[in-house]
Amino acid sequence: MPITLLDPADYRRMPWKNGGGTTTEIALAPLPGDAGRFLWRVSIADVAQPGPFSAFSGYERLIAVVEGAGMRLTVDGVPATVQHRASAFRFSGDAVVDCALLDGPIRDFNLIVDRAHAEGRLDLVPAGGSVAVPAEGVALVHALDGGVTLRTADSEVLVPAGWTARLDATAATVVPELGAYAVVAAVAARQDAGGR
């Protein structure tokens, strides 16, 4: 099926690798031939206090703050500020990362990809905006503040707030309803994704 709706009731909540917080895993693609790794993962993390990020060696990470003021990161000694609903911030999962909160707890949306086997992008789409999803790889569209409409060549699918649509090799236009935001994570596997 080219479009699948993912119910929030099926998301998996789990502690961070370092135990410093919790993550709600929306979707994950295992890496073929390597049970200990994944090709990509999309999740939402709740960050209630400052502290270090977990290490994800061999991965690229993209992160965007969807609730709360934002956070100040130090990535291998270099400072970076990630503010509420700003563009996604990309960094290496191998980096040593420490987080300070700008003004209280936040929630952030995350895309993590195995850099040797996949590539991806993470976009926040504001109210009234739209974005095109190409017909390649896998795209996940998460409705944040309200419903999101997916328009394909022959259908329309409504994604309710909090739900996620998975598109497999399906071109679509994402149109947020008034007052809504969407997150689009597009993941394309590289040709050698089946092995190391």
Backbone as numpy.savetxt, mean C-alpha at the origin, in Angstrom:
# Nx Ny Nz CAx CAy CAz Cx Cy Cz
-11.19 -14.12 -12.46 -12.04 -12.93 -12.46 -11.16 -11.68 -12.46
-11.38 -10.73 -13.39 -10.49 -9.57 -13.50 -10.57 -8.61 -12.32
-11.76 -8.49 -11.65 -11.90 -7.63 -10.48 -12.47 -8.44 -9.33
-11.79 -8.40 -8.19 -12.24 -9.11 -6.99 -12.33 -8.12 -5.85
-13.46 -8.10 -5.14 -13.60 -7.23 -3.97 -13.09 -7.96 -2.73
-12.22 -7.29 -1.97 -11.66 -7.85 -0.75 -12.37 -7.23 0.45
-13.02 -8.08 1.23 -13.82 -7.67 2.38 -12.90 -7.34 3.57
-13.09 -6.20 4.24 -12.26 -5.88 5.42 -12.29 -6.97 6.48
-13.37 -7.75 6.54 -13.45 -8.83 7.53 -12.39 -9.90 7.28
-11.84 -9.93 6.06 -10.85 -10.94 5.71 -9.41 -10.41 5.82
-9.25 -9.12 6.11 -7.90 -8.59 6.31 -7.29 -9.27 7.54
-5.97 -9.37 7.55 -5.29 -10.03 8.68 -4.55 -9.00 9.52
-4.87 -8.94 10.81 -4.19 -8.03 11.73 -3.08 -8.78 12.44
-1.90 -8.18 12.51 -0.74 -8.86 13.07 0.24 -7.86 13.67
1.10 -8.31 14.59 2.13 -7.41 15.13 3.22 -7.16 14.09
3.89 -6.02 14.24 5.05 -5.75 13.41 6.11 -6.80 13.65
7.03 -6.93 12.68 8.14 -7.86 12.84 8.94 -7.56 14.11
9.08 -6.26 14.44 9.88 -5.90 15.62 9.01 -5.74 16.87
7.69 -5.98 16.76 6.81 -5.92 17.91 6.40 -4.53 18.35
6.77 -3.49 17.58 6.53 -2.12 18.01 5.17 -1.55 17.66
4.35 -2.29 16.94 3.04 -1.80 16.55 2.25 -2.91 15.89
1.17 -2.54 15.19 0.34 -3.53 14.51 0.12 -3.14 13.06
-0.08 -4.14 12.23 -0.32 -3.95 10.81 -1.56 -4.74 10.42
-2.37 -4.16 9.56 -3.50 -4.87 8.97 -3.13 -5.21 7.53
-2.90 -6.48 7.28 -2.51 -6.93 5.95 -3.74 -7.06 5.07
-3.75 -6.33 3.97 -4.87 -6.34 3.03 -4.70 -7.46 2.01
-3.52 -7.58 1.46 -3.25 -8.61 0.46 -1.76 -8.87 0.38
-1.42 -10.09 -0.03 -0.02 -10.50 -0.14 0.09 -11.51 -1.26
1.17 -11.43 -2.03 1.46 -12.41 -3.07 2.74 -13.15 -2.68
2.66 -14.45 -2.43 3.87 -15.20 -2.10 4.87 -15.17 -3.25
6.14 -15.29 -2.93 7.18 -15.37 -3.96 7.33 -16.85 -4.34
7.05 -17.20 -5.59 7.15 -18.60 -5.99 8.55 -19.17 -5.73
8.59 -20.34 -5.12 9.85 -21.00 -4.88 10.58 -20.56 -3.63
10.00 -19.62 -2.86 10.65 -19.14 -1.64 9.58 -18.89 -0.58
9.37 -19.90 0.27 8.29 -19.83 1.27 8.52 -18.74 2.31
9.75 -18.27 2.46 10.04 -17.28 3.48 9.87 -15.83 3.04
9.54 -15.63 1.74 9.45 -14.26 1.23 8.15 -14.07 0.47
7.81 -12.80 0.25 6.65 -12.49 -0.58 7.08 -11.62 -1.75
6.28 -11.66 -2.81 6.54 -10.84 -3.99 6.15 -9.40 -3.71
4.97 -9.22 -3.10 4.51 -7.90 -2.68 3.50 -8.06 -1.55
3.36 -6.98 -0.77 2.36 -6.95 0.30 1.80 -5.55 0.42
0.48 -5.46 0.62 -0.20 -4.18 0.84 -0.84 -4.24 2.21
-0.62 -3.19 3.01 -1.12 -3.20 4.38 -1.34 -1.78 4.90
-2.03 -1.70 6.04 -2.21 -0.44 6.75 -1.67 -0.63 8.16
-0.79 0.27 8.59 -0.17 0.16 9.91 -0.69 1.24 10.84
-0.89 0.87 12.09 -1.23 1.83 13.14 0.03 2.14 13.93
0.41 3.42 13.93 1.62 3.85 14.62 1.21 4.76 15.77
1.31 4.24 16.99 0.84 4.98 18.16 1.96 5.67 18.92
3.20 5.29 18.64 4.32 5.86 19.38 5.57 5.87 18.51
6.54 6.72 18.84 7.77 6.76 18.06 8.58 5.48 18.26
9.48 5.23 17.31 10.33 4.05 17.45 10.86 3.60 16.10
11.62 2.50 16.09 12.22 2.01 14.85 11.22 1.27 13.97
11.49 1.28 12.66 10.74 0.46 11.72 11.36 -0.93 11.66
10.56 -1.91 11.29 11.08 -3.25 11.04 11.93 -3.25 9.77
12.92 -4.13 9.73 13.76 -4.27 8.54 13.12 -5.26 7.57
13.16 -4.93 6.27 12.69 -5.82 5.21 13.79 -5.90 4.16
14.78 -6.72 4.43 15.94 -6.82 3.56 15.55 -7.34 2.17
16.02 -6.65 1.15 15.75 -7.04 -0.22 14.46 -6.48 -0.79
13.77 -5.64 -0.02 12.50 -5.07 -0.46 12.59 -3.57 -0.64
11.70 -3.02 -1.49 11.47 -1.59 -1.58 10.16 -1.30 -0.87
10.12 -0.16 -0.16 8.91 0.19 0.59 8.38 1.54 0.13
7.06 1.64 0.02 6.38 2.90 -0.24 5.36 3.09 0.85
5.32 4.31 1.40 4.47 4.56 2.57 3.81 5.93 2.43
2.53 5.99 2.82 1.78 7.25 2.79 0.91 7.33 4.03
0.88 8.50 4.66 0.07 8.71 5.87 -1.36 9.01 5.46
-2.31 8.21 5.97 -3.72 8.39 5.59 -4.57 8.92 6.75
-4.07 8.83 7.98 -4.74 9.42 9.14 -3.68 9.98 10.07
-3.96 11.14 10.67 -3.00 11.78 11.56 -2.14 12.78 10.82
-1.40 13.58 11.57 -0.63 14.68 10.99 0.53 14.20 10.13
1.20 13.15 10.57 2.34 12.67 9.80 3.46 12.20 10.72
4.61 11.94 10.11 5.76 11.44 10.87 7.05 11.96 10.27
8.04 12.02 11.13 9.38 12.41 10.69 10.25 11.16 10.76
10.75 10.75 9.60 11.59 9.55 9.53 13.05 9.93 9.45
13.89 9.08 9.99 15.33 9.17 9.77 15.74 7.86 9.10
16.15 7.96 7.83 16.44 6.79 7.01 17.94 6.73 6.76
18.61 5.78 7.41 20.07 5.70 7.35 20.71 7.07 7.64
20.16 7.75 8.64 20.71 9.02 9.09 20.20 10.24 8.35
19.40 10.05 7.33 18.89 11.17 6.53 17.43 11.44 6.92
17.07 12.68 7.32 15.69 12.98 7.73 14.74 13.11 6.55
13.50 12.74 6.77 12.44 12.89 5.77 11.12 13.03 6.51
10.26 13.92 6.04 8.95 14.11 6.66 7.87 13.58 5.73
6.97 12.76 6.28 5.85 12.20 5.52 4.58 12.76 6.16
3.89 13.65 5.43 2.74 14.34 5.98 1.43 13.71 5.52
0.36 14.08 6.22 -0.98 13.57 5.95 -1.38 13.76 4.48
-1.70 12.66 3.83 -2.19 12.62 2.46 -1.22 13.21 1.43
0.06 13.27 1.78 1.07 13.72 0.81 1.47 12.53 -0.07
2.27 12.79 -1.07 2.74 11.72 -1.95 3.45 10.64 -1.15
3.39 9.42 -1.66 4.03 8.30 -0.99 5.54 8.50 -0.95
6.14 8.03 0.13 7.58 8.12 0.33 8.18 6.74 0.08
9.22 6.68 -0.77 9.87 5.42 -1.12 11.22 5.32 -0.40
11.50 4.14 0.15 12.80 3.92 0.79 13.12 2.43 0.78
14.38 2.12 1.03 14.83 0.74 1.02 14.45 0.02 2.30
13.96 -1.20 2.17 13.67 -2.01 3.34 14.91 -2.43 4.09
16.07 -2.25 3.46 17.36 -2.57 4.12 17.81 -1.45 5.04
17.24 -0.26 4.89 17.68 0.91 5.65 17.33 0.79 7.13
18.13 1.47 7.95 17.80 1.63 9.36 16.90 2.85 9.47
15.66 2.64 9.92 14.65 3.71 9.91 14.11 3.92 11.32
14.11 5.17 11.75 13.51 5.53 13.03 12.40 6.54 12.76
11.32 6.45 13.53 10.13 7.27 13.30 9.81 8.12 14.51
9.54 9.41 14.28 9.01 10.32 15.29 7.69 10.86 14.77
6.66 10.89 15.60 5.35 11.35 15.17 5.26 12.88 15.26
4.62 13.51 14.26 4.52 14.97 14.24 3.54 15.49 15.28
2.38 14.81 15.42 1.37 15.28 16.37 0.41 14.14 16.70
0.88 13.14 17.40 0.03 12.04 17.82 0.03 10.87 16.85
-0.77 9.84 17.17 -0.80 8.61 16.39 -1.20 8.83 14.93
-0.77 7.91 14.08 -1.10 7.96 12.65 -1.48 6.57 12.17
-2.07 6.54 10.98 -2.22 5.30 10.21 -1.53 5.55 8.88
-0.77 4.55 8.43 -0.12 4.69 7.13 -0.42 3.50 6.24
-0.44 3.78 4.95 -0.71 2.77 3.93 0.62 2.36 3.33
0.82 1.05 3.16 2.14 0.54 2.78 2.07 -0.40 1.59
3.04 -0.25 0.70 3.29 -1.22 -0.35 4.75 -1.64 -0.21
4.97 -2.95 -0.10 6.33 -3.49 0.01 6.51 -4.49 -1.13
7.57 -4.32 -1.94 7.80 -5.20 -3.09 9.22 -5.76 -3.03
9.34 -7.01 -3.42 10.66 -7.63 -3.56 11.36 -6.97 -4.75
12.44 -6.24 -4.49 13.01 -5.40 -5.55 13.62 -6.21 -6.69
13.98 -7.46 -6.45 14.56 -8.28 -7.51 13.51 -8.86 -8.44
12.24 -8.89 -7.98 11.23 -9.60 -8.75 9.98 -8.80 -9.07
9.84 -7.60 -8.52 8.61 -6.83 -8.77 8.91 -5.34 -8.66
7.98 -4.56 -9.16 8.05 -3.11 -9.00 6.64 -2.60 -8.80
6.51 -1.44 -8.17 5.16 -0.96 -7.89 5.12 0.54 -7.67
3.90 1.04 -7.54 3.70 2.46 -7.24 2.54 2.58 -6.28
2.53 3.66 -5.54 1.47 3.91 -4.58 1.04 5.36 -4.73
-0.23 5.57 -5.04 -0.75 6.92 -5.26 -1.95 7.16 -4.36
-2.01 8.33 -3.76 -3.22 8.78 -3.09 -4.00 9.64 -4.07
-5.29 9.37 -4.19 -6.12 10.10 -5.14 -7.11 10.94 -4.35
-7.08 12.26 -4.48 -7.96 13.12 -3.68 -9.39 13.11 -4.17
-10.25 13.67 -3.36 -11.67 13.78 -3.70 -11.85 14.44 -5.06
-12.69 13.84 -5.89 -12.96 14.40 -7.20 -11.92 14.07 -8.24
-10.80 13.50 -7.84 -9.74 13.15 -8.78 -9.97 11.77 -9.37
-9.17 11.42 -10.35 -9.25 10.09 -10.92 -7.87 9.65 -11.36
-7.70 8.35 -11.49 -6.42 7.81 -11.92 -6.69 6.60 -12.79
-5.85 6.39 -13.81 -5.99 5.24 -14.68 -5.13 4.09 -14.17
-5.70 2.90 -14.18 -4.97 1.70 -13.81 -4.65 0.95 -15.10
-3.36 0.72 -15.40 -3.02 0.03 -16.64 -3.37 -1.45 -16.58
-3.53 -2.06 -17.75 -3.90 -3.47 -17.84 -2.66 -4.35 -17.79
-1.91 -4.24 -16.72 -0.73 -5.08 -16.55 -0.52 -5.35 -15.07
-0.07 -6.56 -14.75 0.19 -6.90 -13.37 -1.07 -6.89 -12.51
-0.88 -6.54 -11.25 -1.95 -6.51 -10.27 -2.08 -5.09 -9.73
-3.29 -4.60 -9.59 -3.54 -3.31 -8.96 -4.52 -3.51 -7.82
-4.27 -2.83 -6.71 -5.19 -2.85 -5.57 -5.68 -1.44 -5.34
-6.99 -1.27 -5.30 -7.61 0.03 -5.09 -8.35 -0.02 -3.77
-7.91 0.79 -2.81 -8.48 0.79 -1.46 -9.25 2.09 -1.25
-10.52 1.98 -0.86 -11.36 3.15 -0.62 -11.17 3.60 0.82
-10.73 4.82 1.01 -10.41 5.31 2.36 -11.59 5.99 3.03
-12.08 7.09 2.45 -13.07 7.93 3.12 -14.49 7.76 2.61
-14.64 7.05 1.53 -15.96 6.89 0.93 -15.86 5.92 -0.22
-16.96 5.72 -0.94 -16.96 4.77 -2.04 -16.08 5.21 -3.19
-15.59 4.23 -3.95 -14.78 4.46 -5.14 -15.40 3.67 -6.27
-15.53 4.29 -7.43 -16.08 3.61 -8.61 -14.94 3.21 -9.55
-14.94 1.94 -9.94 -14.00 1.45 -10.94 -14.74 1.31 -12.26
-14.25 1.96 -13.29 -14.86 1.89 -14.61 -13.92 1.14 -15.55
-14.39 0.00 -16.04 -13.63 -0.75 -17.03 -14.30 -0.56 -18.39
-13.81 -1.25 -19.40 -14.36 -1.11 -20.75 -15.82 -1.54 -20.82
-16.22 -2.48 -19.95 -17.58 -2.98 -20.06 -18.36 -3.05 -18.75
-17.86 -2.42 -17.69 -18.60 -2.50 -16.43 -18.18 -1.39 -15.47
-18.97 -1.24 -14.41 -18.63 -0.36 -13.28 -18.76 -1.17 -12.00
-17.81 -0.98 -11.10 -17.83 -1.68 -9.82 -17.66 -0.65 -8.71
-18.56 -0.68 -7.72 -18.45 0.22 -6.58 -17.67 -0.46 -5.47
-16.65 0.22 -4.97 -15.85 -0.28 -3.84 -16.25 0.54 -2.62
-16.91 -0.06 -1.62 -17.32 0.69 -0.44 -16.13 1.14 0.40
-16.34 2.13 1.24 -15.28 2.62 2.13 -14.73 1.47 2.97
-13.41 1.38 3.04 -12.75 0.34 3.82 -12.49 -0.93 3.05
-13.13 -1.10 1.90 -12.94 -2.28 1.07 -11.81 -2.04 0.08
-11.37 -3.12 -0.57 -10.29 -3.05 -1.56 -10.70 -3.85 -2.78
-10.43 -3.32 -3.95 -10.65 -4.07 -5.19 -9.30 -4.51 -5.74
-9.22 -5.77 -6.13 -8.02 -6.29 -6.79 -8.33 -6.45 -8.27
-7.47 -5.85 -9.10 -7.62 -5.94 -10.55 -6.44 -6.73 -11.10
-6.73 -7.80 -11.79 -5.69 -8.62 -12.40 -5.69 -8.38 -13.90
-4.61 -7.74 -14.39 -4.45 -7.45 -15.82 -5.71 -6.82 -16.41
-6.27 -5.86 -15.68 -7.51 -5.21 -16.10 -7.34 -3.69 -16.07
-7.53 -3.05 -17.21 -7.47 -1.59 -17.27 -8.74 -1.01 -16.68
-8.60 0.07 -15.91 -9.77 0.71 -15.31 -9.44 2.16 -14.99
-10.49 2.94 -14.82 -10.37 4.30 -14.31 -10.98 4.32 -12.92
-10.26 4.90 -11.96 -10.73 4.97 -10.58 -11.26 6.37 -10.34
-12.53 6.46 -9.93 -13.18 7.76 -9.71 -13.70 7.80 -8.27
-13.03 8.53 -7.37 -13.55 8.66 -6.01 -14.85 9.44 -5.99
-15.76 9.05 -5.11 -16.97 9.81 -4.90 -16.62 11.10 -4.14
-17.54 12.04 -4.08 -17.30 13.32 -3.41 -16.88 13.08 -1.96
-15.79 13.70 -1.54 -15.32 13.59 -0.17 -14.53 12.34 0.12
-14.22 11.55 -0.91 -13.51 10.29 -0.69 -12.07 10.38 -1.16
-11.27 9.48 -0.66 -9.90 9.31 -1.14 -9.71 7.84 -1.48
-8.82 7.57 -2.39 -8.51 6.20 -2.73 -7.00 6.02 -2.72
-6.58 4.81 -2.50 -5.16 4.48 -2.61 -5.04 3.43 -3.70
-4.16 3.67 -4.63 -3.94 2.72 -5.71 -2.52 2.19 -5.60
-2.39 0.89 -5.45 -1.08 0.25 -5.43 -1.00 -0.66 -6.64
-0.13 -0.35 -7.56 0.02 -1.18 -8.76 1.31 -1.97 -8.67
1.23 -3.25 -8.91 2.39 -4.12 -8.78 2.56 -4.92 -10.06
3.72 -4.83 -10.65 4.02 -5.62 -11.84 5.19 -6.54 -11.53
4.98 -7.83 -11.73 6.06 -8.79 -11.49 7.06 -8.72 -12.64
8.33 -8.83 -12.34 9.36 -8.88 -13.37 9.33 -10.25 -14.03
9.97 -10.37 -15.17 9.93 -11.62 -15.94 10.52 -12.80 -15.16
11.47 -12.52 -14.27 12.14 -13.62 -13.55 11.53 -13.89 -12.20
10.28 -13.49 -11.97 9.67 -13.61 -10.64 9.52 -15.04 -10.17
9.64 -15.99 -11.06 9.47 -17.38 -10.63 10.69 -17.98 -9.97
11.79 -17.30 -9.94 12.98 -17.89 -9.31 14.01 -16.86 -8.96
15.09 -17.28 -8.34 16.15 -16.37 -7.92 17.36 -16.49 -8.80
